[in-house]
Amino acid sequence: MYLLQKANKNKKILDQILVFYNHQLIMYFMKEKTIARVFAENVAHYRKKQGNSQYDLAMTSGISRTMISHYEREGMLPPADRLQALANALGIPVYKLFMEHEKEKSPETDLSTIDSRSVKKLRDILSLPPDDRNDLYRILNKMLRKNQLEKINKP
């Protein structure tokens, strides 16, 4: 009875997933990708596309950073209410979390134009432990957003 009540509560979300799943099931198995793998790739893809860290996504979705990391590593699929929270935070419909897409190529950056001081700093950043690096990225994101807003608001 409890499961039926829970399913009814999340019927809209589940219906979206099931409709999409039924149409795509054969394609997933033919490409040997599990649904969990596609989901994991999409959470990371849409998060990075927004320029957010796992921490940023955790703050906007109400899901812990540890769980965001776990979902991105293909640890497990979240319950339906968390699927909706993730989709809302990413600004996409739930079904897109399960939809395979072509990977976008990053534009090539000419690294020869980067000054040596910046290259050294980048090497230093990459040598940091992942948690410290994420903290630094969060700080940089805040500074960059502030700078962008200041440029927009200047007369």
N, C-alpha and C positions, 0 to 999 in steps of 0.2 A: 504494500500500500504506500509506504514512504517513497519508494522509487517511482511509483506512478505519479505521486504528487510532485516530486522533484522534476520529473520529465515534463509534466504539464506546465510547470512554472517556467521552464526553459524551452518550451515547445518551439517558439519562433527561431531560436538559435539552432536547436537541433534539426529543425526542418531545413534550414539553410544548408547546414553541413551535410545532411543526408541526401538532399537533392544534388548537390555538387558531387558528393562522394559517389553516388550511383552513376553519374555521367563519366567520372574520371577513373573509376576503379581499374579498368583494364589498362589504361595508359600508365598508371602507377606501377603495376606489376610488370608490364612490358619493359619499362625503363629501370626496373629493379630498384626503385626508390620507395622507401616506406613513407607512409603518411607522416609519421613522426619526423622523418628527415626533411621532407618538404616543409612542414610546419616550422621546424627549427631554422631552416634557411630563410624562410619568409619573415619570421620575427626579427632576425638579425638584419635582413635586407631592408625592411621598411623602417626599422629603428635607425639604421645608419643613413638611410635616404633622408630622414628628418634631421640628421646631424646630432642625434642624441646618444648619450651613453646609456649603459644598462641602468645606471642609477637614475638618470633622467626619466627613462621609461617606467622604472619602479615608482617614482614619485607621481607621475601622471596617471598610472594605472591602478595604484594602490596594491600592487603585488611586490613582494620583496625582491631586491636586487639578486639575491641568491636564487630565487625561483626563476627570475628572468634568465639568468645565466644557465640554469638547469634546462629550461625549455630550449634555449639556443643550442645547447649541446646534445639535444635529442634524448634527454633523460626520460621525459614522459610528456604526455599531452595533458593540458590543464582541464579542470572541470568546465562545464559550459558557461558558468557565470564569469569565470576568469577569462575565457575566450572572448566574451563580449567586452570585458574591461580592457583587454589587450587591443582588440580591434578599435575600440573607441579612442584609446590613447594614441594609436598609430594613425587614426583618421581614415580607416578603411573598413569595408564590410567584412564580417567574419569569414565568409567563404574565400576571400583572397588569401587568408592565412594557409589555406590548403591547396592553392592553385599554383601549379608549376609555371614558371615564367622563364623567359630567356634571360640569361645573365647579361647585364649591361656592362659594356667595356668602359673602364675608367679612361678619361682622356689622358694622353701621355703628357707628362710634365718633363720639361727639359731641365734635368738636374744640374747641368753645367752652368746655369744662370744663378744658382743658389750660392750665396757667399759661404766661405769656409766656417765662419762662426756659427751660422745657422745649421750647417751640416754637423758640426761638433755637438751642438745642443741636441739635435735630433738623435744622434748616436747615444748621448747621455740619457735622453728620455727613454729610448728603446731598451736601455740596459736596466731601467728601474723594474722593481717587482710589479706585476700587473695591477695590484690594488693602488700602489703609489702612482702608477701611470694613469689610471682611471681618475684619481683625484686631480692630477695635473690637467688632464683633458677637461674635466668639469670646470676648473678655474679658468682655463683658456676659453672655453665655450661662453662662460659668463662675460669675460672681458670682451670677446669678439662681438657678442650680442649687444653689449653696452655701447661699444664703438659704433656699430651699425645704426643703433637707435639715435645716437648723437649726430651722426651724419644725416640721417633722415630729418631730424628735428631742427637742424641748423637752417636759418633763413638764407 
